[in-house]
Amino acid sequence: MTRTTAASVNMNKGDPGSYSHQGNLNTRNRAGRLSQVNNKAISRSAVNKLTKPSSHKFSQSKTMKTAGEILNYPYSFDQELRDDDLAALDNQLAKQQYEEQYRVAEIQNQQLFSPIREEFKGAKEVARAIFDMTEIEGLLEKKRRELVLRSDFNLCDTFKMFGGLSKGIQGIDCDDLFSTITQNLDLTVTKDEVFILFYKIDKDGDGLISYEELSNCFMPRSHEYAVLLQSRGGFYGSESDYKKYFEGPTRDLIRVFIRGFIDCEVSIEHVRQRICNKLKMNNYTIFCAIDELNRGSINIDDFRLFIKKANLYPIEKNLILLFERFDKYGTGYVKFEDFVAAITPFMNNEQF
């Protein structure tokens, strides 16, 4: 017995559209499946475009940051914060640079105003020796002023007393100086001390002490005292006995001054010996240390600065007196040759 269905009935009835209708259904079904597949593919490609951009386009439009850049700028996505960080970094670098410059300036100032440069060994001792010279000159100047305050003391009679006019020549030789000090003034001195004294007073080195040179020896450096002494004339012009020149107290002060002058020269000679023999300093090294500006000559300001570097502060008047000892010709500047002559021990002057 055959089972009858709706399809078989339609086929048995010989419906001519039954097969074409079935094919259309199949065609529509396949087209639907293809459209679904295509839709899925399109959706996948769209998702890929959104999630995985093209590497070629990415390399052209955006540059990858290194780890160091990311660490240095953790908020690189925020331009304002990044600018703030850059500004803070610049300020920090500027502060470090300023602190470094300030530190260098402080070191330079310490070197400039430090007591003594380390590379000049013995400079402090030399400065101390020069300072001692200023003190000695100050004591001698005090004796000059005390002598000027004696109303009968004058330069004309002093020059005659030392034998400046006794031999028909206007000058005092070393023998005249020695005999006047030992016989007229009754001072006990050695010939070496008198020779040092004579060498100091005879500035031009002609072997005779002129009136100007003797006057410079007794003349105070203070203007008021100098004017007072220059205003006096001779009192004992007609007296032939030189032992009667000047009153007793005045003669005592002359002895004190002569003794002090000799002691001054001897003390300064000891200072020279200390610099030369004990410290064993080279004269050119000392001169260059004082002449910091490399002018080839030194003035009183150079002396003052050199002494102050050793934390020593001389009296200005005493410093002027010492500088006169170096400035033999009164030019205001001391050349190397004059400096060597003043700083070298007396017995070794011939070697320089």
C-alpha positions as CSV (number, residue, x, y, z in Angstrom):
1,M,0.0,0.0,0.0
2,T,1.5,3.2,-1.1
3,R,1.7,6.3,1.3
4,T,0.2,9.3,-0.2
5,T,1.7,12.7,0.6
6,A,1.0,16.3,-0.5
7,A,4.1,16.2,-2.6
8,S,3.2,13.0,-4.3
9,V,-0.3,14.2,-4.9
10,N,1.1,17.3,-6.6
11,M,3.5,15.3,-8.6
12,N,0.9,12.7,-9.6
13,K,-1.4,15.4,-10.7
14,G,1.4,16.4,-13.1
15,D,1.9,19.9,-11.8
16,P,4.5,21.4,-14.1
17,G,5.7,24.1,-11.5
18,S,6.4,21.7,-8.7
19,Y,10.2,21.2,-9.7
20,S,10.8,24.8,-10.5
21,H,9.3,25.9,-7.3
22,Q,11.6,23.6,-5.4
23,G,14.6,24.9,-7.3
24,N,13.7,28.4,-6.5
25,L,13.5,27.5,-2.8
26,N,16.9,25.9,-2.9
27,T,18.5,28.9,-4.8
28,R,17.0,31.3,-2.2
29,N,18.4,29.1,0.6
30,R,21.9,29.1,-0.9
31,A,21.8,32.8,-1.5
32,G,20.8,33.4,2.1
33,R,23.6,31.3,3.4
34,L,26.1,33.2,1.2
35,S,24.8,36.5,2.4
36,Q,25.2,35.3,6.0
37,V,28.7,34.2,5.3
38,N,29.5,37.5,3.6
39,N,27.9,39.5,6.5
40,K,30.1,37.6,9.0
41,A,33.2,38.2,6.9
42,I,32.4,41.9,6.7
43,S,31.7,42.1,10.4
44,R,35.1,40.3,11.1
45,S,37.0,42.7,8.9
46,A,35.3,45.7,10.5
47,V,36.3,44.4,14.0
48,N,39.8,43.8,12.8
49,K,40.0,47.4,11.4
50,L,38.9,48.7,14.8
51,T,41.1,46.5,16.9
52,K,44.2,45.9,14.7
53,P,45.1,49.0,12.7
54,S,47.5,48.7,9.8
55,S,51.1,48.7,11.0
56,H,52.2,50.7,7.9
57,K,49.8,53.5,8.6
58,F,50.6,53.4,12.3
59,S,54.3,53.8,11.7
60,Q,53.7,56.9,9.5
61,S,51.2,58.6,11.8
62,K,52.6,57.9,15.2
63,T,56.1,57.2,16.7
64,M,56.6,54.8,19.5
65,K,58.1,56.1,22.7
66,T,61.1,54.5,24.4
67,A,61.0,53.3,27.9
68,G,63.3,56.2,29.0
69,E,61.0,58.7,27.5
70,I,58.0,57.1,29.2
71,L,59.9,57.1,32.5
72,N,61.0,60.7,32.2
73,Y,57.6,61.9,31.1
74,P,55.0,59.6,32.9
75,Y,52.2,62.0,31.9
76,S,53.1,62.4,28.2
77,F,49.5,62.1,27.3
78,D,48.8,65.4,29.0
79,Q,50.7,68.2,27.2
80,E,50.2,70.7,29.9
81,L,51.5,68.4,32.6
82,R,54.4,67.6,30.4
83,D,55.2,71.3,29.9
84,D,55.1,71.8,33.7
85,D,57.6,68.9,34.1
86,L,59.9,70.4,31.5
87,A,59.8,73.8,33.2
88,A,60.5,72.2,36.6
89,L,63.4,70.3,35.2
90,D,64.8,73.5,33.6
91,N,64.5,75.3,36.9
92,Q,66.3,72.5,38.7
93,L,69.1,72.5,36.1
94,A,69.4,76.3,36.3
95,K,69.6,76.1,40.1
96,Q,72.3,73.5,40.0
97,Q,74.3,75.6,37.5
98,Y,73.9,78.7,39.7
99,E,75.0,76.8,42.8
100,E,78.0,75.4,40.9
101,Q,79.0,78.9,39.7
102,Y,78.5,80.2,43.3
103,R,80.7,77.5,44.7
104,V,83.5,78.2,42.1
105,A,83.3,81.9,43.0
106,E,83.6,81.1,46.7
107,I,86.6,79.0,46.0
108,Q,88.2,81.8,44.0
109,N,87.5,84.3,46.8
110,Q,89.0,82.0,49.4
111,Q,92.1,81.7,47.3
112,L,92.2,85.4,46.7
113,F,91.8,86.4,50.4
114,S,93.2,83.3,51.9
115,P,96.1,83.9,54.3
116,I,98.7,82.6,51.9
117,R,98.7,80.5,48.7
118,E,99.8,76.9,49.3
119,E,102.1,76.8,46.3
120,F,104.4,79.5,47.8
121,K,106.0,77.7,50.8
122,G,107.4,80.1,53.3
123,A,105.4,83.1,52.1
124,K,103.8,83.6,55.6
125,E,107.3,83.7,57.2
126,V,108.4,86.2,54.5
127,A,105.3,88.4,55.2
128,R,106.1,88.2,58.9
129,A,109.7,89.3,58.3
130,I,108.5,92.3,56.2
131,F,106.0,93.1,58.9
132,D,108.8,93.1,61.5
133,M,110.6,95.6,59.3
134,T,107.7,98.0,59.4
135,E,107.6,97.8,63.2
136,I,111.3,98.6,63.4
137,E,110.9,101.6,61.1
138,G,108.1,102.8,63.3
139,L,110.2,102.8,66.4
140,L,112.9,104.8,64.6
141,E,110.4,107.3,63.4
142,K,109.3,107.8,67.0
143,K,112.8,108.7,68.0
144,R,113.1,111.2,65.2
145,R,110.0,113.1,66.4
146,E,111.3,113.2,70.0
147,L,114.5,114.7,68.8
148,V,112.8,117.4,66.7
149,L,110.8,118.5,69.7
150,R,114.1,119.8,71.2
151,S,114.2,123.5,70.3
152,D,118.0,123.7,69.9
153,F,118.3,120.8,67.5
154,N,118.8,121.7,63.9
155,L,120.3,120.1,60.8
156,C,123.0,122.7,60.1
157,D,124.8,122.3,63.4
158,T,124.3,118.5,63.2
159,F,126.1,118.4,59.8
160,K,129.0,120.5,61.1
161,M,129.3,118.3,64.3
162,F,129.7,115.2,62.2
163,G,132.6,116.8,60.3
164,G,130.8,117.7,57.2
165,L,133.0,120.9,56.7
166,S,136.1,120.0,58.6
167,K,138.2,118.7,55.7
168,G,137.5,121.3,53.1
169,I,134.9,119.0,51.4
170,Q,131.2,119.1,51.8
171,G,130.6,115.6,53.0
172,I,131.1,113.1,55.8
173,D,133.1,110.0,55.2
174,C,133.0,106.8,57.2
175,D,135.9,107.8,59.5
176,D,134.3,111.1,60.4
177,L,131.1,109.2,61.3
178,F,132.9,106.7,63.4
179,S,135.0,109.3,65.3
180,T,132.0,111.6,66.0
181,I,129.9,108.7,67.4
182,T,132.6,107.2,69.6
183,Q,134.5,110.4,70.7
184,N,132.0,113.2,70.6
185,L,128.8,111.4,71.6
186,D,130.7,108.7,73.7
187,L,128.8,105.8,72.2
188,T,130.2,102.3,72.1
189,V,129.8,100.9,68.6
190,T,131.7,98.6,66.3
191,K,133.1,99.5,63.0
192,D,130.8,97.0,61.3
193,E,127.8,98.8,62.8
194,V,129.0,102.2,61.7
195,F,129.7,100.8,58.3
196,I,126.1,99.5,58.0
197,L,124.9,102.9,59.2
198,F,127.1,104.7,56.7
199,Y,125.9,102.5,53.9
200,K,122.3,103.2,54.7
201,I,122.7,107.0,54.8
202,D,124.9,107.2,51.7
203,K,122.2,106.6,49.2
204,D,124.1,107.6,46.0
205,G,127.1,105.5,47.0
206,D,129.8,108.1,46.3
207,G,131.6,107.5,49.7
208,L,130.4,110.7,51.3
209,I,127.3,111.7,53.2
210,S,126.0,114.9,51.8
211,Y,123.9,117.5,53.7
212,E,120.7,116.2,51.9
213,E,121.5,112.6,52.8
214,L,122.1,113.5,56.5
215,S,119.0,115.6,56.6
216,N,117.0,112.7,55.2
217,C,118.3,110.5,58.0
218,F,117.1,112.9,60.8
219,M,114.0,114.3,59.0
220,P,110.7,112.9,60.3
221,R,108.3,111.6,57.7
222,S,105.4,113.4,59.3
223,H,104.8,116.7,57.5
224,E,104.2,118.8,60.7
225,Y,107.5,117.6,62.3
226,A,109.4,118.1,59.0
227,V,108.2,121.7,58.6
228,L,109.2,122.4,62.2
229,L,112.7,121.1,61.7
230,Q,113.3,122.8,58.4
231,S,112.3,126.2,59.8
232,R,115.3,126.2,62.2
233,G,118.7,127.6,61.5
234,G,122.2,127.0,63.0
235,F,122.8,128.1,66.6
236,Y,126.5,127.3,67.0
237,G,128.0,128.8,63.9
238,S,131.0,130.4,65.7
239,E,131.7,127.5,68.1
240,S,134.7,125.4,67.1
241,D,134.4,122.8,69.8
242,Y,131.9,120.3,68.5
243,K,131.4,118.8,72.0
244,K,129.6,122.0,73.0
245,Y,127.1,121.6,70.3
246,F,123.6,121.2,71.6
247,E,122.4,121.1,75.2
248,G,122.7,118.0,77.4
249,P,119.2,116.6,76.9
250,T,119.4,117.2,73.2
251,R,122.8,115.4,73.0
252,D,121.2,112.5,75.0
253,L,118.4,112.3,72.4
254,I,120.9,112.4,69.6
255,R,122.7,109.4,71.2
256,V,119.4,107.6,71.6
257,F,118.6,108.2,68.0
258,I,122.0,107.1,66.7
259,R,121.8,104.0,68.8
260,G,118.3,103.3,67.7
261,F,119.3,103.9,64.0
262,I,122.1,101.4,64.3
263,D,119.8,98.9,66.1
264,C,117.2,99.4,63.4
265,E,119.7,98.6,60.7
266,V,121.1,95.6,62.6
267,S,117.6,94.2,63.2
268,I,116.7,94.6,59.6
269,E,119.9,92.9,58.7
270,H,118.9,90.0,60.9
271,V,115.6,89.9,59.1
272,R,117.4,89.7,55.8
273,Q,119.5,86.9,57.1
274,R,116.5,85.1,58.3
275,I,114.9,85.3,54.9
276,C,118.0,84.3,53.0
277,N,119.6,81.7,55.3
278,K,116.8,80.2,57.4
279,L,113.9,80.3,55.0
280,K,116.2,79.9,52.0
281,M,113.8,81.8,49.8
282,N,114.6,82.8,46.2
283,N,114.4,86.6,45.7
284,Y,112.6,86.2,42.4
285,T,110.0,84.0,43.9
286,I,109.3,86.5,46.7
287,F,109.2,89.4,44.1
288,C,106.7,87.5,41.9
289,A,104.5,86.7,44.9
290,I,104.3,90.3,45.8
291,D,103.9,91.4,42.2
292,E,100.6,89.6,41.6
293,L,99.7,91.7,38.5
294,N,103.0,90.8,36.8
295,R,103.9,94.4,36.1
296,G,107.6,93.8,36.6
297,S,107.5,96.3,39.5
298,I,105.8,96.5,42.9
299,N,104.2,99.5,44.7
300,I,103.1,100.1,48.2
301,D,99.7,98.6,47.6
302,D,101.4,95.3,46.6
303,F,103.3,95.3,49.9
304,R,100.1,96.0,51.8
305,L,98.2,93.2,50.2
306,F,101.0,90.7,50.6
307,I,101.3,91.3,54.3
308,K,97.5,91.2,54.8
309,K,97.3,87.8,53.3
310,A,99.3,86.6,56.3
311,N,96.6,88.1,58.6
312,L,99.1,90.9,59.5
313,Y,98.0,94.5,59.4
314,P,100.9,97.0,59.6
315,I,100.4,100.7,60.6
316,E,100.2,102.7,57.4
317,K,102.9,105.2,58.4
318,N,105.3,102.4,59.2
319,L,104.5,100.7,55.9
320,I,105.3,104.0,54.1
321,L,108.6,104.1,55.9
322,L,109.5,100.6,54.9
323,F,108.5,101.2,51.3
324,E,110.9,104.2,51.2
325,R,113.7,101.7,52.1
326,F,112.9,99.7,49.0
327,D,112.0,102.7,46.8
328,K,115.6,104.1,46.8
329,Y,114.9,106.8,44.1
330,G,111.4,107.8,45.2
331,T,109.6,106.8,42.0
332,G,106.7,105.0,43.7
333,Y,107.7,101.7,42.1
334,V,110.3,99.2,43.1
335,K,112.0,97.2,40.3
336,F,113.5,93.7,40.8
337,E,117.1,95.0,41.2
338,D,116.1,97.5,43.9
339,F,114.1,94.8,45.7
340,V,117.0,92.4,45.7
341,A,119.3,95.1,47.0
342,A,117.0,95.9,49.9
343,I,116.1,92.3,50.8
344,T,119.6,90.7,50.4
345,P,121.8,90.5,53.5
346,F,124.4,93.3,53.6
347,M,127.4,91.1,53.4
348,N,126.0,89.4,50.3
349,N,125.0,92.5,48.3
350,E,128.1,92.1,46.2
351,Q,126.9,88.8,44.8
352,F,123.7,90.3,43.3
